[in-house]
Amino acid sequence: MHSRRLYACLVAAVLAVASVAALIASDSLNIRLRDDCDPATFNAAVRPGTCVGEGDTTFDDFLAEFQETGRVEKWRFNNDHAGVDRGTVIGLTNRGGETHTFTKVAEFGGGIIPVLNTRLAPSELPFAPECGTPGVGGAPGQLAPPTDANLIVPAGGSGETGHLTKRGTVRFQCCIHPWMRAEVTVK
C-alpha cells in the first residue's frame, strides 16, 4: 500500500513538472543572433575587440558581399519569422563574435553605422529612431540605452525581451547590422 502511494505521488510529481515545463516552453521564443566574423581582419579594420568569435568571414569578404547584395547572409536572426501567443517572452542568445542589438522598431530602417545603410532597399529607407542617434558621414551614431525593447547582446551573451502583450506584428532589427531583422506575430 505504501509503495503504491509513493508511486502515485512520484507519477503526479513527474506530470506536474512536465506540465510546468510545457507551459514555460510555450511562453517563450528563442532567437539566435548569428555572424561569422574573422577576429584578425575585423579587429584590424574596425578596432580591437570588435570580433571575439571564431568565424571565417574576413572583413573584406563581409564588405564585398554587403556591396553586392545589401546584406551579409551569415549575419542574421534565427528565427526571423515566428508566431507566438500573447504573454510570450523572447529569449536571445548571441552565437556570433560581434555585439548585436535586438531592437523593437515601428518600421524597419537604417542603423547607427552609415556605411551599412547604403544598400538597404529602398535606398531612401529612413533611420529607425528606436536605434538611437544616426551616424553622420563615416562616423557611427550612438545606440539608444538598453531596455527590454532595445537589447544590446555582446558576443556569447544572452537576454530576453519583456512579455509581448499586444496582438499584431512586432518588428525587431539589429541597429548595427540593419538587415538582421525578425517579425513576430502575436496572436
C-alpha positions in Angstrom: 0.0 0.0 0.0 2.8 2.4 1.0 4.7 1.7 -2.3 1.6 2.3 -4.4 1.0 5.7 -2.7 4.7 6.6 -3.2 4.5 5.5 -6.9 1.3 7.6 -7.3 3.0 10.7 -5.7 6.0 10.2 -7.9 3.9 10.0 -11.1 1.9 13.1 -10.0 5.2 15.0 -9.4 6.6 14.0 -12.8 3.4 15.0 -14.6 3.3 18.4 -12.7 6.9 19.1 -13.7 6.2 18.1 -17.3 3.1 20.4 -17.4 5.1 23.3 -15.9 7.9 22.7 -18.4 5.4 22.7 -21.3 3.8 25.9 -20.1 7.2 27.6 -19.8 8.2 26.4 -23.2 5.0 27.7 -24.8 5.5 31.1 -23.2 9.0 31.7 -24.8 10.5 32.0 -28.2 14.3 31.5 -28.6 16.1 33.6 -31.2 19.8 33.2 -32.0 21.8 36.2 -33.2 24.5 34.9 -35.6 27.5 36.2 -37.5 30.7 34.8 -38.8 33.3 37.5 -38.2 37.0 36.7 -38.6 38.7 38.3 -35.5 42.0 39.1 -37.1 40.6 41.1 -40.0 37.6 42.7 -38.2 39.7 43.8 -35.3 42.4 45.3 -37.6 39.8 47.1 -39.8 37.4 48.4 -37.1 39.1 48.3 -33.7 40.5 45.7 -31.3 37.7 43.7 -29.6 35.1 44.2 -32.4 35.1 40.5 -33.1 35.8 37.9 -30.4 34.5 34.9 -32.2 36.0 32.2 -34.3 34.4 33.0 -37.6 35.8 32.6 -41.1 34.4 35.7 -42.9 37.1 38.3 -43.4 36.3 41.9 -43.2 37.0 42.3 -47.0 34.6 39.4 -47.8 32.0 41.0 -45.5 32.2 44.3 -47.3 32.2 42.7 -50.7 29.0 40.7 -50.0 27.4 43.7 -48.5 28.2 45.9 -51.5 26.8 43.3 -53.8 23.6 42.3 -52.0 23.0 44.9 -49.3 23.3 42.3 -46.6 25.6 39.6 -45.4 23.9 36.2 -45.2 25.8 34.9 -42.2 24.7 37.9 -40.1 21.1 37.0 -39.2 18.5 36.2 -36.6 17.3 32.6 -36.4 14.1 32.6 -36.2 13.4 35.6 -38.4 9.6 34.9 -38.6 7.6 33.4 -35.8 4.1 33.3 -34.4 3.5 33.4 -30.6 0.8 33.8 -28.1 0.3 37.0 -26.1 2.5 37.0 -23.0 5.4 35.4 -24.7 9.0 36.4 -23.8 11.7 36.3 -26.5 14.9 34.7 -25.3 18.1 35.7 -27.2 21.5 34.0 -27.5 24.3 35.6 -29.4 26.1 32.8 -31.2 28.4 35.2 -33.1 31.6 37.0 -32.4 30.2 40.6 -32.6 27.8 42.6 -30.4 24.3 42.9 -31.9 21.1 44.7 -30.8 17.6 43.3 -30.8 15.6 46.4 -31.0 11.8 46.7 -31.3 11.0 49.1 -34.2 7.8 50.5 -35.6 9.3 50.1 -39.1 12.5 48.6 -40.3 15.1 51.3 -41.1 18.7 52.2 -41.1 21.1 51.6 -38.2 23.8 53.6 -36.5 26.6 52.8 -38.9 26.2 54.9 -42.0 28.1 52.7 -44.5 25.9 49.7 -43.5 22.7 51.7 -44.5 23.7 52.5 -48.1 22.4 49.3 -49.8 19.2 48.8 -47.9 16.2 48.7 -50.2 14.7 51.1 -50.8 17.8 53.3 -50.7 15.9 56.1 -49.1 14.8 53.9 -46.1 14.8 56.2 -43.1 16.8 55.7 -40.0 15.0 53.7 -37.3 14.6 56.2 -34.5 14.4 53.5 -31.9 18.0 52.7 -32.6 19.3 55.9 -31.0 21.2 58.6 -32.9 22.2 58.1 -36.5 25.8 58.3 -37.6 26.9 61.2 -39.8 29.4 60.8 -42.7 31.6 57.8 -41.8 31.2 58.2 -38.0 28.9 55.8 -36.2 26.0 57.1 -34.3 25.0 56.3 -30.7 22.9 53.3 -29.6 19.8 54.0 -27.6 20.2 52.9 -23.9 19.4 49.3 -23.3 15.8 48.4 -22.3 13.7 45.3 -22.7 12.7 46.7 -26.2 16.3 47.5 -27.1 18.6 44.8 -26.0 22.4 45.0 -26.6 23.7 41.5 -26.7 27.5 41.0 -26.7 29.2 38.0 -28.3 28.4 34.9 -26.3 25.8 36.8 -24.3 22.1 36.3 -23.8 19.0 38.3 -22.8 15.3 38.4 -23.1 12.5 40.9 -24.0 9.6 41.8 -21.9 6.3 40.0 -22.5 4.7 40.6 -25.8 1.2 41.7 -24.9 -0.4 43.3 -27.9 -1.7 41.4 -30.9 -0.2 42.1 -34.2 3.2 42.0 -35.9 6.2 43.2 -33.9 9.4 44.1 -35.8 12.9 43.7 -34.4 16.2 44.7 -36.0 19.9 45.0 -35.2 20.8 48.6 -35.1 24.4 47.9 -36.0 23.6 45.4 -38.9 20.1 46.6 -40.0 19.4 43.8 -42.4 19.3 41.5 -39.4 15.5 41.5 -38.9 12.8 39.5 -37.3 9.0 39.7 -37.4 7.0 38.1 -34.6 3.2 37.8 -35.0 1.5 37.9 -31.6 -1.9 36.1 -31.6 
